[in-house]
Amino acid sequence: MSANEFVAETTAGEGQKSRFMTAGEIARDMQISEGSAYRIIRQMNAKLKEQGFITFRGRVNRRYYLKATGAGLETL
């Protein structure tokens, strides 16, 4: 996965989603507890750090999350 895949076209504004997902969003999306969501964020951020990306505690890049979980796939 290249760094260019993570470049956002715009910054989050009115009517737009943030580039990062919070534990609360992930918990709702996956129907899990926020504690489990934080654990998933830590795992994803560790993988991103290994690849040289800057990460933020308690948040994960939305595109990476969608790709890693397959949540953004239309059909399997």
Legacy VTK file of the C-alpha trace (Angstrom):
# vtk DataFile Version 3.0
C-alpha trace
ASCII
DATASET POLYDATA
POINTS 76 float
0.000 0.000 0.000
1.588 3.304 -1.048
1.480 6.637 0.721
-0.436 8.099 -2.206
-3.394 5.872 -1.379
-3.799 7.778 1.879
-3.736 11.295 0.481
-7.145 12.862 0.900
-8.587 15.002 -1.859
-10.178 17.452 0.568
-10.180 18.156 4.250
-13.209 17.179 6.246
-15.837 19.843 6.278
-19.557 20.187 6.468
-21.178 17.071 5.001
-17.840 15.285 4.594
-16.440 12.491 6.707
-13.098 12.853 8.447
-10.080 11.061 7.024
-9.816 9.223 10.339
-12.204 6.904 12.142
-12.624 6.943 15.896
-13.188 3.985 18.192
-16.837 4.962 18.510
-17.353 4.811 14.741
-15.578 1.471 14.482
-17.542 0.078 17.442
-20.832 1.031 15.765
-19.701 -0.245 12.355
-18.553 -3.627 13.683
-21.105 -3.860 16.502
-18.409 -4.342 19.137
-17.452 -2.553 22.349
-15.355 0.601 22.231
-12.615 -1.247 24.111
-12.421 -3.822 21.324
-12.440 -1.021 18.764
-9.459 0.621 20.481
-7.624 -2.723 20.349
-8.281 -2.929 16.594
-7.071 0.654 16.132
-3.839 -0.154 17.998
-3.248 -3.193 15.765
-3.913 -1.248 12.567
-1.775 1.697 13.658
1.100 -0.668 14.522
0.992 -2.052 10.971
0.887 1.445 9.507
3.844 2.534 11.680
5.867 -0.460 10.424
5.253 0.848 6.907
6.530 4.299 7.899
3.226 6.139 8.267
2.453 8.673 10.967
-0.397 7.488 13.187
-2.642 9.096 15.782
-3.630 7.417 19.029
-7.297 6.448 19.088
-7.841 7.069 15.366
-7.129 5.119 12.199
-7.112 6.179 8.568
-10.605 5.639 7.137
-9.381 4.237 3.797
-7.023 1.808 5.506
-9.799 0.637 7.846
-12.242 0.087 4.983
-9.672 -1.821 2.942
-8.380 -3.882 5.888
-11.837 -4.935 7.018
-13.363 -5.287 3.574
-16.125 -2.947 4.685
-15.792 -0.884 1.516
-16.306 -3.830 -0.817
-19.520 -3.927 -2.813
-19.568 -7.684 -3.355
-17.352 -10.582 -2.341
LINES 1 77
76 0 1 2 3 4 5 6 7 8 9 10 11 12 13 14 15 16 17 18 19 20 21 22 23 24 25 26 27 28 29 30 31 32 33 34 35 36 37 38 39 40 41 42 43 44 45 46 47 48 49 50 51 52 53 54 55 56 57 58 59 60 61 62 63 64 65 66 67 68 69 70 71 72 73 74 75
